[in-house]
Amino acid sequence: MSFKKILPVFLLFLVVVAGYFIYKKLNPKKVPSYLVEAVGRIDAEVVNLNTKYPARIVKLNVDVGDSVKKGEVIALLDSKEFKKKLKALNSQIKAKEYELLLLKSKTDTLISKAKLSIKIKKNELSSLNAQINSLKSIIAQDKKDEKRIASLVKRNLAKHHKLEMAMLKTKTDKEKLNTLLAKRKAFLNAIEIAKHDLSLALNSKLNIDALRSAINALKAQKEEIKTIINDLTLKSPVDGFIDTKIAQKGEVVGSGMPVVSIIDKSSFYLKIYVDEITNGKIKTADKAEIFLDSFPNKPIKAVVSKIAKRAEFTPKEVAVRSDRITRVYEVHLKPIEKCEYLKLGLPATGVILIGKGTLPKSLDELPEL
Protein backbone atom coordinates (compact mmCIF):
# COMPACT_ATOMS: atom_id res chain seq x y z
CA MET A 1 0.00 0.00 0.00
CA SER A 2 1.38 3.38 -1.01
CA PHE A 3 1.95 6.30 1.34
CA LYS A 4 -0.65 8.37 -0.50
CA LYS A 5 -3.33 5.82 0.33
CA ILE A 6 -2.29 5.56 4.01
CA LEU A 7 -2.10 9.32 4.63
CA PRO A 8 -5.87 10.04 4.38
CA VAL A 9 -6.60 7.19 6.79
CA PHE A 10 -4.00 8.47 9.23
CA LEU A 11 -5.32 12.04 8.99
CA LEU A 12 -8.85 10.76 9.60
CA PHE A 13 -7.62 8.89 12.70
CA LEU A 14 -5.99 12.08 14.01
CA VAL A 15 -9.18 14.03 13.42
CA VAL A 16 -11.22 11.40 15.32
CA VAL A 17 -8.77 11.38 18.27
CA ALA A 18 -8.62 15.18 18.35
CA GLY A 19 -12.39 15.31 18.22
CA TYR A 20 -12.62 12.88 21.13
CA PHE A 21 -10.29 14.97 23.30
CA ILE A 22 -12.05 18.21 22.31
CA TYR A 23 -15.36 16.58 23.30
CA LYS A 24 -13.87 15.42 26.61
CA LYS A 25 -12.54 18.92 27.22
CA LEU A 26 -15.84 20.57 26.42
CA ASN A 27 -17.84 17.93 28.29
CA PRO A 28 -15.81 17.00 31.39
CA LYS A 29 -16.99 14.42 33.87
CA LYS A 30 -19.10 15.93 36.58
CA VAL A 31 -19.20 14.89 40.19
CA PRO A 32 -22.68 13.49 40.95
CA SER A 33 -24.82 15.78 43.08
CA TYR A 34 -24.86 13.22 45.90
CA LEU A 35 -21.04 13.24 46.18
CA VAL A 36 -18.45 15.74 47.34
CA GLU A 37 -14.91 15.32 46.02
CA ALA A 38 -11.84 17.11 47.36
CA VAL A 39 -8.07 16.70 47.39
CA GLY A 40 -6.08 16.93 50.62
CA ARG A 41 -3.28 15.41 52.60
CA ILE A 42 -3.10 12.69 55.25
CA ASP A 43 -2.63 14.10 58.74
CA ALA A 44 -2.53 12.57 62.22
CA GLU A 45 -2.32 13.38 65.91
CA VAL A 46 1.22 13.82 67.18
CA VAL A 47 1.76 12.84 70.82
CA ASN A 48 4.64 14.38 72.73
CA LEU A 49 6.30 12.02 75.20
CA ASN A 50 7.17 14.36 78.08
CA THR A 51 9.22 13.92 81.23
CA LYS A 52 7.61 14.49 84.62
CA TYR A 53 10.86 15.18 86.44
CA PRO A 54 14.16 16.83 85.52
CA ALA A 55 16.83 14.23 84.72
CA ARG A 56 19.54 13.18 82.26
CA ILE A 57 18.69 10.85 79.37
CA VAL A 58 20.89 7.77 79.79
CA LYS A 59 19.29 5.67 77.06
CA LEU A 60 17.26 6.47 73.93
CA ASN A 61 16.01 3.37 72.11
CA VAL A 62 14.42 4.88 68.99
CA ASP A 63 15.16 6.93 65.90
CA VAL A 64 12.96 9.00 63.60
CA GLY A 65 10.62 6.78 61.58
CA ASP A 66 10.84 3.79 63.95
CA SER A 67 7.62 1.90 64.58
CA VAL A 68 6.74 1.60 68.26
CA LYS A 69 4.17 -0.37 70.23
CA LYS A 70 2.09 0.92 73.11
CA GLY A 71 4.03 0.35 76.36
CA GLU A 72 7.37 -0.01 74.57
CA VAL A 73 10.30 1.60 76.43
CA ILE A 74 11.39 4.68 74.48
CA ALA A 75 13.93 6.25 76.84
CA LEU A 76 15.49 5.81 80.26
CA LEU A 77 16.28 8.77 82.50
CA ASP A 78 18.86 8.81 85.27
CA SER A 79 17.29 7.55 88.51
CA LYS A 80 20.36 7.02 90.74
CA GLU A 81 19.35 9.75 93.20
CA PHE A 82 15.84 8.31 93.61
CA LYS A 83 17.19 4.75 93.90
CA LYS A 84 19.40 5.92 96.79
CA LYS A 85 16.37 7.49 98.45
CA LEU A 86 14.44 4.25 97.93
CA LYS A 87 17.24 2.23 99.52
CA ALA A 88 17.37 4.61 102.51
CA LEU A 89 13.59 4.39 102.92
CA ASN A 90 13.72 0.59 102.83
CA SER A 91 16.32 0.66 105.63
CA GLN A 92 14.19 3.07 107.70
CA ILE A 93 11.07 0.97 107.22
CA LYS A 94 12.93 -2.21 108.20
CA ALA A 95 14.31 -0.55 111.37
CA LYS A 96 10.88 0.86 112.31
CA GLU A 97 9.18 -2.49 111.73
CA TYR A 98 11.75 -4.20 114.01
CA GLU A 99 11.16 -1.49 116.63
CA LEU A 100 7.42 -2.03 116.30
CA LEU A 101 7.86 -5.80 116.75
CA LEU A 102 9.86 -5.29 119.96
CA LEU A 103 7.49 -2.65 121.33
CA LYS A 104 4.44 -4.78 120.57
CA SER A 105 6.01 -7.84 122.20
CA LYS A 106 7.03 -5.82 125.26
CA THR A 107 3.62 -4.15 125.52
CA ASP A 108 1.74 -7.44 125.18
CA THR A 109 3.93 -8.97 127.90
CA LEU A 110 3.36 -6.00 130.24
CA ILE A 111 -0.39 -6.08 129.66
CA SER A 112 -0.59 -9.83 130.25
CA LYS A 113 1.60 -9.57 133.34
CA ALA A 114 -0.42 -6.68 134.81
CA LYS A 115 -3.76 -8.41 134.13
CA LEU A 116 -2.49 -11.67 135.68
CA SER A 117 -1.16 -9.78 138.72
CA ILE A 118 -4.51 -8.04 139.22
CA LYS A 119 -6.35 -11.35 138.92
CA ILE A 120 -4.07 -13.10 141.42
CA LYS A 121 -4.20 -10.22 143.90
CA LYS A 122 -7.99 -10.04 143.66
CA ASN A 123 -8.29 -13.79 144.23
CA GLU A 124 -5.97 -13.53 147.25
CA LEU A 125 -7.91 -10.49 148.49
CA SER A 126 -11.16 -12.39 148.18
CA SER A 127 -9.68 -15.25 150.25
CA LEU A 128 -8.29 -12.76 152.79
CA ASN A 129 -11.67 -10.99 153.09
CA ALA A 130 -13.25 -14.37 153.88
CA GLN A 131 -10.66 -14.92 156.64
CA ILE A 132 -11.24 -11.40 158.00
CA ASN A 133 -15.02 -11.88 158.06
CA SER A 134 -14.59 -15.26 159.78
CA LEU A 135 -12.19 -13.76 162.36
CA LYS A 136 -14.58 -10.87 163.04
CA SER A 137 -17.29 -13.41 163.84
CA ILE A 138 -14.87 -15.24 166.17
CA ILE A 139 -13.95 -11.98 167.95
CA ALA A 140 -17.64 -11.13 168.36
CA GLN A 141 -18.08 -14.55 169.95
CA ASP A 142 -14.93 -13.98 172.07
CA LYS A 143 -16.44 -10.79 173.44
CA LYS A 144 -19.68 -12.59 174.28
CA ASP A 145 -17.74 -15.40 176.01
CA GLU A 146 -15.63 -12.87 177.88
CA LYS A 147 -18.71 -11.02 179.08
CA ARG A 148 -20.42 -14.25 180.13
CA ILE A 149 -17.37 -15.54 182.06
CA ALA A 150 -16.95 -12.15 183.77
CA SER A 151 -20.55 -12.42 184.96
CA LEU A 152 -19.87 -15.92 186.31
CA VAL A 153 -16.68 -14.78 188.08
CA LYS A 154 -18.56 -11.92 189.63
CA ARG A 155 -21.01 -14.41 191.10
CA ASN A 156 -18.15 -16.74 192.12
CA LEU A 157 -19.41 -19.35 189.70
CA ALA A 158 -16.15 -19.40 187.73
CA LYS A 159 -12.51 -18.84 188.54
CA HIS A 160 -10.77 -15.55 187.61
CA HIS A 161 -8.13 -17.49 185.65
CA LYS A 162 -10.80 -18.57 183.19
CA LEU A 163 -11.73 -14.91 182.60
CA GLU A 164 -8.06 -14.06 181.97
CA MET A 165 -7.88 -16.87 179.40
CA ALA A 166 -11.00 -15.55 177.64
CA MET A 167 -9.58 -11.99 177.60
CA LEU A 168 -6.27 -13.29 176.22
CA LYS A 169 -8.08 -15.12 173.41
CA THR A 170 -10.00 -11.97 172.47
CA LYS A 171 -6.76 -9.96 172.40
CA THR A 172 -4.99 -12.62 170.33
CA ASP A 173 -7.84 -12.79 167.80
CA LYS A 174 -7.88 -8.97 167.53
CA GLU A 175 -4.16 -8.95 166.82
CA LYS A 176 -4.70 -11.58 164.15
CA LEU A 177 -7.46 -9.39 162.69
CA ASN A 178 -5.19 -6.33 162.63
CA THR A 179 -2.55 -8.42 160.86
CA LEU A 180 -5.08 -9.55 158.26
CA LEU A 181 -6.36 -5.96 157.83
CA ALA A 182 -2.80 -4.74 157.25
CA LYS A 183 -2.28 -7.55 154.76
CA ARG A 184 -5.50 -6.57 152.98
CA LYS A 185 -4.29 -3.00 152.74
CA ALA A 186 -1.06 -4.26 151.19
CA PHE A 187 -3.08 -6.33 148.67
CA LEU A 188 -5.19 -3.29 147.78
CA ASN A 189 -2.01 -1.26 147.24
CA ALA A 190 -0.59 -4.09 145.11
CA ILE A 191 -3.78 -4.16 143.01
CA GLU A 192 -3.60 -0.39 142.48
CA ILE A 193 0.03 -0.73 141.42
CA ALA A 194 -0.90 -3.53 138.99
CA LYS A 195 -3.74 -1.39 137.62
CA HIS A 196 -1.31 1.48 137.14
CA ASP A 197 1.09 -0.84 135.34
CA LEU A 198 -1.79 -2.02 133.14
CA SER A 199 -2.72 1.58 132.36
CA LEU A 200 0.88 2.33 131.35
CA ALA A 201 0.98 -0.80 129.21
CA LEU A 202 -2.30 0.13 127.52
CA ASN A 203 -0.97 3.65 126.90
CA SER A 204 1.98 2.03 125.17
CA LYS A 205 -0.50 0.96 122.49
CA LEU A 206 -0.71 4.62 121.54
CA ASN A 207 3.02 4.49 120.88
CA ILE A 208 2.43 1.40 118.77
CA ASP A 209 -0.22 3.25 116.76
CA ALA A 210 2.11 6.22 116.34
CA LEU A 211 4.90 3.91 115.18
CA ARG A 212 2.55 2.21 112.72
CA SER A 213 1.55 5.63 111.36
CA ALA A 214 5.22 6.52 110.94
CA ILE A 215 5.83 3.25 109.07
CA ASN A 216 2.81 3.88 106.82
CA ALA A 217 4.11 7.39 106.08
CA LEU A 218 7.51 5.93 105.10
CA LYS A 219 5.80 3.33 102.92
CA ALA A 220 3.80 6.08 101.21
CA GLN A 221 7.08 7.91 100.51
CA LYS A 222 8.50 4.65 99.18
CA GLU A 223 5.58 4.20 96.77
CA GLU A 224 5.98 7.81 95.66
CA ILE A 225 9.69 7.26 94.93
CA LYS A 226 8.88 4.00 93.10
CA THR A 227 6.35 5.91 91.00
CA ILE A 228 8.97 8.54 90.19
CA ILE A 229 11.50 5.83 89.20
CA ASN A 230 8.81 4.21 87.04
CA ASP A 231 8.01 7.58 85.46
CA LEU A 232 11.70 7.98 84.60
CA THR A 233 11.20 5.04 82.23
CA LEU A 234 9.41 6.68 79.31
CA LYS A 235 7.04 4.33 77.47
CA SER A 236 5.06 4.89 74.32
CA PRO A 237 1.41 5.71 75.12
CA VAL A 238 0.26 4.59 71.65
CA ASP A 239 1.03 2.36 68.69
CA GLY A 240 2.72 4.58 66.15
CA PHE A 241 5.85 6.01 64.56
CA ILE A 242 8.58 8.28 65.90
CA ASP A 243 8.05 11.64 64.24
CA THR A 244 10.77 13.74 65.90
CA LYS A 245 13.63 13.25 68.35
CA ILE A 246 13.43 16.42 70.40
CA ALA A 247 16.18 15.46 72.88
CA GLN A 248 19.29 13.31 72.58
CA LYS A 249 21.03 10.78 74.78
CA GLY A 250 23.11 12.52 77.47
CA GLU A 251 20.99 15.68 77.50
CA VAL A 252 19.45 16.99 80.72
CA VAL A 253 15.73 17.61 80.26
CA GLY A 254 13.57 19.71 82.52
CA SER A 255 10.26 18.82 84.10
CA GLY A 256 7.52 18.59 81.46
CA MET A 257 9.91 18.75 78.50
CA PRO A 258 9.30 16.44 75.49
CA VAL A 259 11.86 13.80 74.49
CA VAL A 260 10.23 12.49 71.31
CA SER A 261 7.01 13.06 69.38
CA ILE A 262 5.01 10.03 68.23
CA ILE A 263 2.45 9.77 65.43
CA ASP A 264 -0.54 7.80 66.68
CA LYS A 265 -1.33 5.07 64.11
CA SER A 266 -5.01 5.07 65.02
CA SER A 267 -5.36 8.84 64.51
CA PHE A 268 -4.66 9.13 60.76
CA TYR A 269 -7.24 11.17 58.82
CA LEU A 270 -7.54 12.97 55.50
CA LYS A 271 -7.77 16.74 55.82
CA ILE A 272 -9.68 18.40 52.99
CA TYR A 273 -11.24 21.81 52.46
CA VAL A 274 -14.70 22.57 51.09
CA ASP A 275 -16.47 25.81 50.22
CA GLU A 276 -19.30 27.30 52.27
CA ILE A 277 -22.11 25.95 50.07
CA THR A 278 -20.71 22.42 50.07
CA ASN A 279 -19.99 22.62 53.79
CA GLY A 280 -23.69 23.16 54.46
CA LYS A 281 -24.48 19.79 52.87
CA ILE A 282 -21.99 17.77 54.96
CA LYS A 283 -22.64 16.46 58.43
CA THR A 284 -20.57 14.48 60.93
CA ALA A 285 -20.67 10.67 60.47
CA ASP A 286 -21.45 10.91 56.76
CA LYS A 287 -20.04 7.97 54.81
CA ALA A 288 -16.88 8.68 52.85
CA GLU A 289 -13.95 7.12 51.02
CA ILE A 290 -10.28 7.95 50.75
CA PHE A 291 -8.28 7.23 47.57
CA LEU A 292 -4.50 7.27 47.65
CA ASP A 293 -2.71 8.30 44.46
CA SER A 294 -0.82 4.99 44.46
CA PHE A 295 -4.06 2.95 44.84
CA PRO A 296 -6.75 4.77 42.81
CA ASN A 297 -8.87 1.61 42.60
CA LYS A 298 -8.73 0.70 46.28
CA PRO A 299 -11.07 2.92 48.29
CA ILE A 300 -10.48 3.20 52.05
CA LYS A 301 -13.79 3.33 53.91
CA ALA A 302 -14.10 6.40 56.13
CA VAL A 303 -16.53 8.75 57.86
CA VAL A 304 -16.66 12.50 58.37
CA SER A 305 -15.17 12.94 61.85
CA LYS A 306 -14.83 16.72 62.04
CA ILE A 307 -16.22 19.81 60.35
CA ALA A 308 -14.64 23.15 61.21
CA LYS A 309 -17.04 25.67 62.75
CA ARG A 310 -15.22 28.65 61.26
CA ALA A 311 -14.04 29.32 57.77
CA GLU A 312 -10.44 30.18 56.94
CA PHE A 313 -8.56 31.56 53.99
CA THR A 314 -7.76 28.93 51.38
CA PRO A 315 -4.33 27.39 52.15
CA LYS A 316 -1.84 27.69 49.28
CA GLU A 317 -1.58 23.93 48.79
CA VAL A 318 -5.36 23.52 48.37
CA ALA A 319 -6.69 23.47 44.81
CA VAL A 320 -10.16 25.02 44.40
CA ARG A 321 -12.50 24.95 41.39
CA SER A 322 -12.93 28.69 41.28
CA ASP A 323 -10.62 31.56 41.98
CA ARG A 324 -13.61 33.29 43.57
CA ILE A 325 -13.44 30.91 46.53
CA THR A 326 -11.18 32.49 49.11
CA ARG A 327 -12.61 31.07 52.33
CA VAL A 328 -13.08 27.35 53.01
CA TYR A 329 -13.93 24.96 55.85
CA GLU A 330 -11.63 22.21 57.07
CA VAL A 331 -13.16 18.70 57.04
CA HIS A 332 -11.60 15.50 58.42
CA LEU A 333 -12.26 12.04 56.97
CA LYS A 334 -11.41 9.31 59.46
CA PRO A 335 -10.73 5.73 58.18
CA ILE A 336 -13.06 3.18 59.77
CA GLU A 337 -10.24 0.62 59.96
CA LYS A 338 -6.47 0.96 60.27
CA CYS A 339 -4.62 1.18 56.97
CA GLU A 340 -0.89 0.46 56.77
CA TYR A 341 -0.45 2.62 53.68
CA LEU A 342 -1.37 5.91 55.38
CA LYS A 343 1.55 8.24 56.02
CA LEU A 344 1.82 11.79 57.28
CA GLY A 345 1.63 14.33 54.44
CA LEU A 346 0.59 11.80 51.79
CA PRO A 347 -1.69 13.38 49.10
CA ALA A 348 -5.10 11.75 48.72
CA THR A 349 -8.59 12.30 47.38
CA GLY A 350 -11.64 12.28 49.60
CA VAL A 351 -15.18 11.50 48.48
CA ILE A 352 -18.20 12.11 50.76
CA LEU A 353 -21.70 10.71 50.25
CA ILE A 354 -24.23 13.50 50.97
CA GLY A 355 -27.37 12.07 49.37
CA LYS A 356 -28.99 8.97 47.95
CA GLY A 357 -26.48 7.08 45.88
CA THR A 358 -23.34 5.01 46.19
CA LEU A 359 -19.71 5.81 46.69
CA PRO A 360 -17.37 5.15 43.75
CA LYS A 361 -15.17 2.07 43.58
CA SER A 362 -12.45 3.87 41.64
CA LEU A 363 -11.21 7.38 40.97
CA ASP A 364 -11.77 6.70 37.27
CA GLU A 365 -15.49 7.17 37.93
CA LEU A 366 -14.89 10.80 38.93
CA PRO A 367 -13.44 13.83 37.16
CA GLU A 368 -9.81 14.65 37.89
CA LEU A 369 -9.39 17.60 40.24
Secondary structure, DSSP 8 states (H G I E B T S, - for coil): --HHHHHHHHHHHHHHHHHHHHHHHHS-----TTEEEEEEEEE--EEEEE-SS-EEEEEE---TT-EE-TT-EEEEE--HHHHHHHHHHHHHHHHHHHHHHHHHHHHHHHHHHHHHHHHHHHHHHHHHHHHHHHHHHHHHHHHHHHHHHHHHHHTTSS-HHHHHHHHHHHHHHHHHHHHHHHHHHHHHHHHHHHHHHHHHHHHHHHHHHHHHHHHHHHHHHHHHHHHHHHHTEEE-SSSEEEEEE-S-TT-EE-TT-EEEEEEEGGG-EEEEEE-HHHHTT--TT-EEEEEETTEEEEEEEEEEEEE-SS-EE--TT---S-TT--EEEEEEEEESS--TT--TT-EEEEEEE-SSS---SSGGGS---
